[in-house]
Structure formats: structure tokens, C-alpha cells
């Protein structure tokens, strides 16, 4: 059984329990902010679940790390089925236990979490879905499962609230909690010095992803593009939590490039960068919030891509473009994601100041759309309404 929160004298037998399930690094950060806000409102809550270091720092007890659950794409899921089934059974044990949670919080990760939601509904455990699956983009049939299995939903983008309302799903947009915290914490000159970057000259940030498979696919591509631009800029990789530093170093050595690895300082790196190459996902939103012109990159397995291409209903894949409903930043997906194409798009940012400036100005619309101060606290109040 998954371990409960650390025991202390103030926790009574009848203490209310909230159980979280997050399947990847971005969900870990979102869940951590909600957990922190819940503890502020009710310090007696017992918080447990599946997550990563951010959730543990926020007081959520976990003995299953997101690294065991996070997989990328259809082909990769097949290879991890035994592990995923084992984790699912452990969650069901928790739902069946005498100390079962009074609220289940599911964070994105729909292929797994919608199965967990079904198990919770059958057992009468209320479900808050925190961070909507992108059903508005592909596989819209899943919205019926959400309607039947979820008691409440908190969405991170304003257009999602209207989408779910049209499908009779109780969804609320309180603002994007992450958007409130995305800002640099020091002057650009200090960031350059801290990471061994030159005091002057263009810098390009590389964000290859938060999962191992993403990094293995994206980083060699990004470094090959960097080789084509090595006389024009200096490059730095933002290492995501959970990605081994030595793994990045090996890929850099194979590419025969001098590239800095930046740990736990992504926002400051993006704040000084003139351009960035970013794997599609939450990182593109963070990059947009910092006003950094960037190229959205994504490559996956052939099987996953074929299936996704048949199902995706949006014009864009990059969240900044989706939020703004315009082609603001370039997108290089699958076969179009080549070193030459990436280098061309990055070079345009570096060589055309007017173009880069116009992209920065348009990206400011992402902050305008997402920031509503106090979003996590309002989401926590909504969660407590569902808790029973």
C-alpha cells in the first residue's frame, strides 16, 4: 500500500486525506502548488500520492516516483505495461483501504488517470481533475469519460472552460498557477557569469524535454543545429529534474560541442537567451511567459505520430500558438524537425532583431491570458468543496 503522509501527533485517525496522481515533471510542479495551497487552508490534511520532488517538498508523501510511471507515446507505453499495471493496482489498494482518501486529485496524464478516475467513481471517492487532458486537441471522445468519472475539473487555459461547459463537465479556470511564478530572479549578467556564459553575445537555450525518451530524441537534433550555428551564438541546455546530468554530458561529448548544462535555473537562462529550441509541452508556455522567441520541436515514435496525426484537431501543437490562436512561434514536428530547419529558424531570431522583437511583443499576450494572481489558492478552495 502507498505510504500515508508522515505521522505526527496532530494527525487524528479521522483526518481528511487527499491523494494525488501526477505522471510527469510538469504535473509534479502543478500538484505541488495545489498541495501547498491546500495545506495553507487546512494544515490537518494528510496528503499522499504519486509524484516527484516538488510534491515531496510540498509535504506530499510518495513512495512511487513519477519516473516509474512517466512514459512517452504509444510504443513506449506497451513496453512499460507491467510496471504501469503494478502502480495502478497499488492505487486501487489505497482506494479500498480503511483509510481511503476523501478526495482524489488527478493531474493531466489521461491514459492512466482516467482509469484511476473510473476506479474512484466505483468506490464513491470524489475526483478533482487538475490540469485538463488536451481532449479539445485530440481524441475528443474522452470528454464523455471525463463527464462520467470526474466531479470537478480545474483547467489552466481560459478557452478550456467554455469547451467543457459545452460538454456538461464542471470545469473552472482560476488562472494558471505556474504563470504567476515564471520570472527571472537575478540580473542577466549574474546568470551569464554563474553558468560560464560570455558576458556579451547571443545565447540560445536548449530545452529538450523532461523525460528520458524526449531528451534522447530531441537533444542530438538540437546539438546538430547548434553545430551549424556555433560561430553565431553560445548554447546552454536547461536540465529538467529527473534527467541525469551524465546522460546530457555523454550526448554533448558525442556531439563534440562546448555546451553549458544549467541546473535548477531555467527561468534565468531563458530570461538572458536571445532564442530557444523547446520540446513541445509546458516548457513552451514558460518560455513564452519569459518573452523568449523560440522554436517548438517535437519528435516521437513513428507509431505514436501516425496515430496522433489522424486524431489531432488543432491547427497548432505549440501551446503559445494555441493560446494566441496564431502562428507566433515556428513549429518543427517529426519529419520537419531537422538540424538544418531548426538552425534556419533560430538564425532568423538571431539575425533579424525586428522579427525577434515582434515575436516577443506577441508572446506578451500569453501572460495577459493566463495570469490571475492567487490561482492556486482559489483552486484549493474549490478542491475543499469537493472533499467529503
C-alpha positions as CSV (number, residue, x, y, z in Angstrom):
1,X,0.0,0.0,0.0
2,X,1.2,3.5,-0.7
3,X,2.5,5.2,2.4
4,X,0.4,7.9,4.1
5,X,1.8,11.3,5.0
6,X,4.4,11.4,7.7
7,X,2.7,10.7,11.1
8,X,2.7,13.4,13.8
9,X,0.8,13.9,17.0
10,X,-1.6,16.4,15.5
11,X,-2.9,14.0,12.8
12,X,-6.1,12.3,14.0
13,X,-7.4,9.0,12.8
14,X,-10.3,10.8,11.2
15,X,-8.0,13.3,9.5
16,X,-9.2,14.1,5.9
17,X,-7.0,12.6,3.2
18,X,-6.2,13.8,-0.3
19,X,-4.4,11.5,-2.7
20,X,-2.6,12.9,-5.8
21,X,-1.6,11.1,-9.0
22,X,0.9,13.0,-11.3
23,X,2.7,11.2,-14.1
24,X,5.3,13.7,-15.3
25,X,7.5,16.6,-14.2
26,X,5.1,19.4,-15.3
27,X,2.3,17.7,-13.3
28,X,4.5,17.3,-10.3
29,X,5.0,21.1,-10.2
30,X,1.3,21.8,-10.7
31,X,0.3,19.4,-8.0
32,X,2.9,20.8,-5.6
33,X,1.4,24.3,-5.9
34,X,-2.0,22.9,-5.2
35,X,-0.8,20.9,-2.2
36,X,0.9,23.9,-0.7
37,X,-2.3,25.9,-1.1
38,X,-4.3,23.1,0.5
39,X,-2.0,23.0,3.5
40,X,-2.3,26.7,4.0
41,X,-6.1,26.4,4.1
42,X,-6.2,23.2,6.2
43,X,-2.9,22.2,7.9
44,X,-4.5,19.0,9.2
45,X,-4.9,17.5,5.8
46,X,-3.0,14.3,5.1
47,X,-1.5,14.5,1.6
48,X,-0.1,11.4,-0.2
49,X,0.2,10.0,-3.7
50,X,2.4,9.5,-6.8
51,X,4.7,12.4,-7.7
52,X,8.1,13.8,-7.7
53,X,10.5,16.0,-5.8
54,X,8.3,19.1,-6.0
55,X,5.4,17.3,-4.4
56,X,7.5,15.9,-1.7
57,X,8.9,19.3,-0.9
58,X,5.3,20.5,-0.6
59,X,4.5,17.8,2.0
60,X,3.0,15.1,-0.1
61,X,4.2,11.6,1.0
62,X,5.1,9.5,-2.0
63,X,6.7,6.1,-2.3
64,X,6.1,5.8,-6.1
65,X,8.1,8.4,-8.1
66,X,6.8,9.8,-11.4
67,X,9.9,8.3,-13.0
68,X,8.3,4.9,-12.6
69,X,5.1,6.0,-14.3
70,X,6.2,8.5,-16.9
71,X,6.3,7.0,-20.4
72,X,6.2,8.7,-23.7
73,X,3.9,7.7,-26.5
74,X,2.1,4.6,-27.5
75,X,5.1,2.4,-28.3
76,X,6.7,3.2,-25.0
77,X,3.5,2.5,-23.0
78,X,3.5,-1.0,-24.5
79,X,7.0,-1.6,-23.1
80,X,6.0,-0.4,-19.7
81,X,2.7,-2.1,-19.2
82,X,3.8,-4.4,-16.4
83,X,5.1,-1.5,-14.3
84,X,2.1,0.7,-15.0
85,X,-0.3,-2.2,-14.0
86,X,1.5,-2.7,-10.8
87,X,1.2,1.0,-9.9
88,X,-2.5,1.0,-10.8
89,X,-3.1,-1.9,-8.5
90,X,-1.4,-0.1,-5.7
91,X,-3.6,2.9,-6.2
92,X,-6.7,0.7,-6.1
93,X,-5.5,-0.8,-2.9
94,X,-5.3,2.7,-1.4
95,X,-8.9,3.4,-2.6
96,X,-10.1,0.2,-1.0
97,X,-8.3,0.7,2.3
98,X,-10.0,1.7,5.6
99,X,-8.1,5.0,5.4
100,X,-9.0,5.7,1.8
101,X,-8.8,9.4,0.7
102,X,-11.8,11.7,0.8
103,X,-10.6,13.3,-2.5
104,X,-8.5,12.1,-5.4
105,X,-6.6,14.7,-7.4
106,X,-5.6,13.6,-10.8
107,X,-3.1,15.8,-12.7
108,X,-3.2,15.5,-16.5
109,X,-1.8,12.1,-17.7
110,X,-5.1,11.0,-19.1
111,X,-4.4,7.5,-20.4
112,X,-3.6,6.4,-16.9
113,X,-5.6,8.8,-14.8
114,X,-8.9,8.2,-16.5
115,X,-8.7,4.6,-15.5
116,X,-7.9,5.7,-11.9
117,X,-10.9,8.0,-12.1
118,X,-13.2,5.1,-13.1
119,X,-11.9,3.1,-10.1
120,X,-12.6,6.0,-7.8
121,X,-16.1,6.6,-9.1
122,X,-17.0,3.0,-8.5
123,X,-15.8,3.4,-4.9
124,X,-17.5,6.7,-4.2
125,X,-14.3,8.7,-3.9
126,X,-14.8,12.2,-5.4
127,X,-12.4,13.1,-8.2
128,X,-10.9,16.5,-9.0
129,X,-9.1,16.6,-12.3
130,X,-6.4,19.2,-12.1
131,X,-4.9,20.3,-15.4
132,X,-7.1,19.2,-18.2
133,X,-6.1,16.5,-20.7
134,X,-6.0,18.0,-24.1
135,X,-9.2,16.4,-25.3
136,X,-10.0,19.6,-27.2
137,X,-7.0,18.8,-29.4
138,X,-7.3,15.1,-30.0
139,X,-9.5,12.1,-29.0
140,X,-12.5,14.2,-28.1
141,X,-14.4,11.1,-27.3
142,X,-12.6,11.1,-23.9
143,X,-14.7,14.0,-22.8
144,X,-17.6,11.6,-22.2
145,X,-15.4,9.6,-19.8
146,X,-14.4,12.8,-18.0
147,X,-18.1,13.7,-17.6
148,X,-19.0,10.3,-16.2
149,X,-16.0,9.9,-13.9
150,X,-15.0,13.4,-12.7
151,X,-16.7,15.5,-10.0
152,X,-14.8,18.7,-10.8
153,X,-12.1,20.0,-13.1
154,X,-9.6,22.9,-12.9
155,X,-8.3,24.0,-16.3
156,X,-5.2,26.0,-16.9
157,X,-6.2,27.8,-20.1
158,X,-9.3,30.1,-20.5
159,X,-10.6,28.5,-23.7
160,X,-10.9,25.1,-21.9
161,X,-13.6,26.3,-19.6
162,X,-16.0,27.0,-22.5
163,X,-15.1,23.7,-24.2
164,X,-16.0,21.7,-21.1
165,X,-19.1,23.7,-20.4
166,X,-20.4,22.7,-23.9
167,X,-19.9,19.1,-22.9
168,X,-21.6,19.4,-19.4
169,X,-18.3,19.0,-17.5
170,X,-18.0,21.3,-14.4
171,X,-14.7,23.0,-15.2
172,X,-13.3,26.2,-13.7
173,X,-10.5,28.5,-14.9
174,X,-8.9,30.3,-12.0
175,X,-5.7,31.4,-13.8
176,X,-2.5,29.4,-14.5
177,X,-0.7,29.0,-11.1
178,X,2.6,28.4,-12.8
179,X,2.3,31.6,-14.8
180,X,2.4,33.6,-11.6
181,X,5.9,32.3,-10.7
182,X,7.6,32.5,-14.1
183,X,10.1,35.3,-13.8
184,X,13.9,35.8,-13.5
185,X,15.4,36.1,-10.1
186,X,18.7,37.9,-10.8
187,X,20.3,40.3,-13.3
188,X,21.3,38.8,-16.7
189,X,25.0,39.5,-16.1
190,X,25.0,37.3,-12.9
191,X,23.2,34.5,-14.8
192,X,25.8,34.6,-17.5
193,X,28.7,34.6,-15.1
194,X,27.2,31.8,-12.9
195,X,26.9,29.4,-15.8
196,X,30.2,30.2,-17.6
197,X,28.5,32.1,-20.4
198,X,30.2,35.0,-22.1
199,X,29.4,38.5,-20.8
200,X,28.3,39.5,-24.3
201,X,27.0,37.8,-27.4
202,X,23.9,35.9,-28.4
203,X,22.8,32.9,-26.3
204,X,20.5,30.1,-27.4
205,X,18.8,27.9,-24.7
206,X,18.0,24.3,-25.4
207,X,15.1,22.6,-23.6
208,X,15.0,19.0,-24.9
209,X,12.2,17.8,-22.6
210,X,11.5,16.4,-19.1
211,X,11.5,12.7,-20.0
212,X,14.4,10.5,-21.0
213,X,12.9,9.4,-24.3
214,X,12.3,13.1,-25.2
215,X,15.8,14.0,-24.4
216,X,17.2,11.1,-26.4
217,X,15.2,12.2,-29.4
218,X,15.5,15.9,-29.2
219,X,18.9,16.8,-27.8
220,X,21.0,15.2,-30.6
221,X,18.8,17.2,-33.1
222,X,19.3,20.4,-31.1
223,X,23.0,19.9,-30.8
224,X,23.3,19.2,-34.5
225,X,21.6,22.5,-35.2
226,X,23.9,24.2,-32.6
227,X,26.9,22.9,-34.6
228,X,25.6,24.7,-37.7
229,X,25.3,27.9,-35.6
230,X,28.3,27.6,-33.3
231,X,30.0,30.7,-34.7
232,X,26.9,32.7,-34.2
233,X,25.9,32.0,-30.6
234,X,26.7,30.2,-27.4
235,X,24.4,27.4,-26.2
236,X,23.2,26.2,-22.9
237,X,21.0,23.2,-22.0
238,X,18.3,23.5,-19.3
239,X,18.3,20.2,-17.5
240,X,14.9,19.1,-16.3
241,X,14.5,17.4,-12.9
242,X,14.8,13.7,-13.2
243,X,17.2,13.8,-16.2
244,X,20.6,12.5,-15.3
245,X,23.4,15.1,-15.7
246,X,25.8,12.5,-17.0
247,X,23.3,11.5,-19.7
248,X,23.3,15.0,-21.0
249,X,27.1,15.2,-20.8
250,X,27.5,12.0,-22.8
251,X,25.3,13.3,-25.6
252,X,27.3,16.6,-25.6
253,X,30.6,14.8,-25.8
254,X,29.3,12.7,-28.8
255,X,28.3,16.0,-30.5
256,X,31.8,17.4,-29.9
257,X,30.4,20.8,-28.7
258,X,31.1,23.1,-25.8
259,X,27.6,23.5,-24.3
260,X,26.8,24.5,-20.8
261,X,24.4,22.5,-18.7
262,X,22.2,24.6,-16.5
263,X,20.7,23.0,-13.4
264,X,17.6,24.4,-11.5
265,X,17.9,27.8,-13.2
266,X,15.7,27.5,-16.4
267,X,13.8,30.8,-15.9
268,X,17.0,32.8,-15.5
269,X,18.5,31.1,-18.5
270,X,15.5,31.8,-20.7
271,X,15.5,35.4,-19.5
272,X,19.0,36.0,-20.9
273,X,18.6,33.9,-24.0
274,X,18.1,35.5,-27.4
275,X,16.3,32.4,-28.7
276,X,15.5,28.9,-27.7
277,X,14.7,25.5,-29.1
278,X,12.0,23.9,-26.9
279,X,10.3,20.5,-26.8
280,X,6.6,20.8,-27.1
281,X,4.9,20.9,-23.7
282,X,4.7,23.0,-20.6
283,X,8.1,24.4,-21.2
284,X,6.8,26.3,-24.3
285,X,4.4,28.1,-22.0
286,X,7.2,29.0,-19.6
287,X,9.4,30.2,-22.4
288,X,6.6,32.4,-23.8
289,X,5.9,33.9,-20.4
290,X,9.5,34.9,-20.2
291,X,9.2,36.5,-23.6
292,X,11.9,34.4,-25.2
293,X,11.5,33.8,-29.0
294,X,11.6,30.1,-29.6
295,X,11.1,27.2,-32.0
296,X,8.8,24.4,-30.9
297,X,10.3,21.0,-31.6
298,X,8.8,17.5,-31.3
299,X,9.7,14.1,-32.4
300,X,8.2,10.8,-31.2
301,X,8.0,7.2,-32.4
302,X,6.6,6.5,-35.8
303,X,3.6,4.7,-34.4
304,X,2.7,7.4,-32.0
305,X,3.0,10.1,-34.7
306,X,0.8,8.2,-37.2
307,X,-1.9,7.8,-34.6
308,X,-1.7,11.3,-33.3
309,X,-1.7,12.8,-36.8
310,X,-5.0,11.0,-37.5
311,X,-6.6,12.3,-34.3
312,X,-5.3,15.8,-33.6
313,X,-7.8,18.6,-34.4
314,X,-5.8,21.7,-33.7
315,X,-4.0,23.9,-36.2
316,X,-1.0,24.2,-33.9
317,X,0.9,22.0,-31.5
318,X,2.8,24.6,-29.5
319,X,0.8,26.0,-26.6
320,X,1.7,29.6,-27.2
321,X,0.3,29.4,-30.7
322,X,-2.8,27.6,-29.4
323,X,-3.4,30.2,-26.6
324,X,-2.9,33.1,-29.0
325,X,-4.7,31.3,-31.9
326,X,-2.0,32.5,-34.3
327,X,1.3,31.2,-35.7
328,X,3.6,33.3,-33.5
329,X,6.5,30.8,-33.0
330,X,7.7,28.3,-35.6
331,X,6.8,24.6,-35.1
332,X,9.0,21.8,-36.3
333,X,7.3,18.4,-35.9
334,X,8.5,14.9,-36.7
335,X,10.0,14.8,-40.2
336,X,10.2,18.6,-40.4
337,X,12.4,18.6,-37.3
338,X,15.8,18.5,-38.9
339,X,19.0,20.2,-37.8
340,X,19.0,22.4,-40.9
341,X,15.4,23.6,-40.4
342,X,16.0,24.3,-36.7
343,X,19.2,26.2,-37.4
344,X,17.4,28.3,-40.0
345,X,14.6,29.3,-37.6
346,X,17.0,30.1,-34.8
347,X,19.2,32.1,-37.1
348,X,16.3,34.2,-38.1
349,X,15.8,35.2,-34.5
350,X,19.5,36.0,-34.1
351,X,19.9,37.9,-37.4
352,X,16.7,39.8,-37.6
353,X,16.2,42.0,-34.5
354,X,12.9,43.4,-35.7
355,X,11.4,39.9,-36.2
356,X,12.6,38.8,-32.8
357,X,11.2,41.9,-31.2
358,X,7.8,41.4,-32.8
359,X,7.7,37.8,-31.6
360,X,8.5,39.0,-28.0
361,X,5.7,41.5,-28.2
362,X,3.2,39.0,-29.4
363,X,4.2,36.5,-26.7
364,X,3.3,39.0,-24.0
365,X,-0.3,38.0,-24.9
366,X,0.3,34.7,-23.2
367,X,0.9,36.3,-19.9
368,X,-2.1,38.5,-20.3
369,X,-4.3,35.4,-21.0
370,X,-3.0,33.2,-18.1
371,X,-2.1,35.3,-15.1
372,X,-4.7,35.7,-12.4
373,X,-3.0,36.2,-9.1
374,X,-4.0,33.7,-6.4
375,X,-4.9,30.9,-8.9
376,X,-3.6,28.0,-6.7
377,X,-5.4,29.3,-3.6
378,X,-8.7,29.5,-5.5
379,X,-8.2,26.0,-6.9
380,X,-7.5,24.8,-3.3
381,X,-10.8,26.3,-2.1
382,X,-12.6,24.5,-4.9
383,X,-10.9,21.3,-4.0
384,X,-12.1,21.5,-0.4
385,X,-15.6,22.0,-1.6
386,X,-15.4,18.6,-3.3
387,X,-13.7,16.9,-0.4
388,X,-16.1,14.7,1.6
